[in-house]
Amino acid sequence: MKLAFISDIHANLPALTAALKDIEQQQPDDIYCLGDLVNFAGWDNDVIELIRKLDITCIQGNHDEGIGYHRHDFPFSYSNEAQKHFGHLSIQRVNKIISEEHRRYLSELPFMMQLEFRFPFHHVRLAMVHGSVSTNNEYVQKDTPDEYLLEMMDSINADILLMGHTHIPYHKAIFCEEENRKIYRHVINVGSVGKSKNGSTDASYCIVQIHNSTDLSTPESVQVQFRHVPYDTQQVIEKIKAEGLPNAYDDYLKSTEQ
């Protein structure tokens, strides 16, 4: 199985369109979205319409939850007070323009999704969350202790844990023992399509391949590839301006070192 995982689109339609075009070329068996469809770039309704039109299975991010339940404030990350002010104005704007059908869609998205791949002599269990297994607001970074990551996976009986929320892609293969078996469990942050924080403005997403030979006995048995796709960031800057939002992210969208 070849699976594509996207996350943290944040209403960035040009980035999503570019990522989906690249995904089509990779020919995955399925596409999953780990949340945060809305709130930032201005194409909130358009992004939801496209995700639904393509029947992409999606879980709920913290921004989806906030807008879905018509909250006027909710936790999010920002680098300075100007970005914080932008975020609050954006929440107000999205709450005004989001269609009720799309708000209902966001409110009904699941918090977590799990898949199980059963092969003749073994099985692989995969879980998808936005932030962590307990909350969509938790930032699970690459330097999070392995013991805590394994504890999270134990709590939901997962061999592979996929997350978004930090906007920074990474893959960790963690050695452990399970029922007298020496195996590697995998923690993967799939990155961000619409608001990357990995040192580039490119849209980023992840391809994961699981085969009948994926028995977790070696780090390489789960194949992970991160894809980085350029798109027209100037179009996003102009859209944000047209929506009446401040220019707190102009340099962020232009810079190659965020």
N, C-alpha and C positions, 0 to 999 in steps of 0.2 A: 504494500500500500504506500502510495506517495501522497502525502497530505500537505496542503499549504495552510499556514496560519498567519492571519493578519490581526492587528490590534491598534488601538489609539489613533483612529482616523481623524477625530476632532473636526468634523465638518469640512475637511479638506478634499473637495471633489477632484481637483487636478491631480493630487497625489494618489488618491484612490484609483482613479482612471488609469494612471501610469502603472501602478502596482498590479492591477488586474490584467492589464495587457501583457505584462511580463509573466504573470502567473499562467496565463493562457498558453504562453510559449513553453512553459515547463510541463504542461499537461498533467497536473495532479489528478488523483482520483476524487478528491473532495477539497473544499475550502471551509475553514472555520474562522470566525472572528471572535477575539477575546475582549471585545467591549470598547467603550468610549467612542461612540459614533459621532457625538455632537459636541458643540461648544468650543469654538475658536475661530475657524476660518470663514464661516458665513454660509456654507452650503448645507445646513443642517437637514432640512427636508429632502434635499436632493440626494444626499448620502444615504439616508434611510430608504428612500425610494429605490435606489440602485441595489442596495444590499437585499432588499425584499424581492425585487424583480429577479435577481440572480439566485434567489433562494439559498443564500449563504447562511448557514447555521451560526447563531450569535449568542454569546452570553452577555451579562450586564456589567458594565463598568460603573465607576463611581459617578461619572458625569451623566451617564444614562439614567442611573437611579435618581440623581438629583433633579434632572429635568423631567423624568417620568413621573415623579411625585410632586412636581411643581414647587420645588423648594427654591427659595430666593437666595440661599447661601448654602454652600457645602464645601468640605475640605478639598483642596487641590494644591498643586505645587506651583511655585513661582520663584523667580530669581531676585526680584526687587519689588519695591512698592508700586512702581509704574505697572508692572505685570500683574500684580495683585489687583490694582484698580481696573485694569483691562478685563481681568477675569470676572470681576463682579458685574461690570457693565455688560459683558458678554452673556452672563447668566440671565440678566434682565431681558436682554434682546431675544435670546432663544426662547424664553418663556412666553414672549409676545408673539413670535412668528411660527412656532412649532404647531403643526396641525394636531388636533385632538386625537386623530387616528394614530399618528406617529408617537404622540405622548403615551398613548395606551400601549403601543408596541414596545416602547422602551420600558415601561413599568412592568410588563409581563415577561421580560427576558429572564432566563434562569441565572442564578448566581454561579453555578458550577455545572460542568458537563463531564461525563466519564465514558470512555470507550474501552472495550476489552477485545483483544485480538487472540483468538484461540487457534492454535496450531496443533498438529497431531501429538506432539510430545511436550508442549509447553504453552504458556500464554503470556501476554504482555498487557498490562493495565495502564491506561493513559488518562490523565485528568487535566481539565482546563479550568483555570480561574483567571480573574482579572488582576487582583492584588495578591491575595494569599488564600489559603483554604478557610480562613476564619473571617476575613473582611476584604472588601474591594478597595479599601483605603490604605492597606499596608504596603510599604515599599520593601520588596525583597530584593536586595542588591546582590551583586556577584560576590561580595565579600561577606555575605551572611554566613554564619558558621554552618558547616556541613551537618553537625549534630541537629541543629534546628530544622534544616531542610529535610533530613531523614525523618525527624519527628512529624513534620507536616505530612509527608508522604505515607508514613505509617498510619496516621489518623484517618486517612481516606483510602488506604490500601492501593496505592499507586506506585508504579514503577517509573513512569515518566510524568513529570509535572510541568505544564506549560503555563506561562504567565505573561502579562503585559505590564501596564501601569507605570513602570519606571522610564519607559521610552528608550531604554538602553539594552540592546540585544546581547545575550551571552548564553553559553552552554557549559554546564558542569556535569561531568560523569563522576559519581561518588561511589567509592568502593564500600561494600558492606556485606554482612552475612545474613542470610535468611534461610531458616530451616536447614542448617548445615550446608547451604549452598553459598559459594562466593560469587557475588554478582555486582554489577554496577547499576545504580539508579541514576536517572538523568533529570536535571533541572534545566529548563530552557526558558529564557525570556525572548519573546519573538520580535521585540523592537516596536517601533511606531511607524505607521504609514504616514500620518499627517503632521507630526510634530516631533521630529527626531531629535534626540539629545546625545547622539553617539559621535559627535564631531563633524557631522555632515548634514546638509539640508535634504539629502535624498530620502525618499520613502524607503523604509526597510520592512522586510517580512521574512518568514522562515519556511523552509521546506524540510519535512521530516519523513524519512523512509523507514518502514517497518516490513520485514520480510519473514518468511517461514524459518529463516535461519537466525532471526533476532531472538537469541536466548539470554541476553544480558550478561553473558559470561565474560565479555570483553568490552572495553569502552567503545569500540568501533561498531558494535553490533547494532546500535541505533545511529543512523546516518542523519546528520543535521547540516543544513546549508542555509546561510544567511544571504539574502539577496538585497541589493541596494540599487534603487531606481531613481534617476534624476527626473525632475518635473519642473514646470514653469512656476517658480516661487514668486516672481513679479506679479503674476496673475492673482496670487493669493494676497499679496500686499495691497493691490488695487481693490480687491473685493472687500477686504477688511476696512479700508478707507471708505468705500462706498456705503458700507453698513453703518457708518458713523462712529466706529470704534477708534480709539487712539492708536498711535504708531509705536506702541511699546515693543512690538515684535518685528519691526522693520529690519533692524540690524541682525536680529536673530535669524530671520529668514534669508538674509543675504550672506551671513557669515558662514565660513567653513569650520570655525572653531567655536562651538557654543558652550 
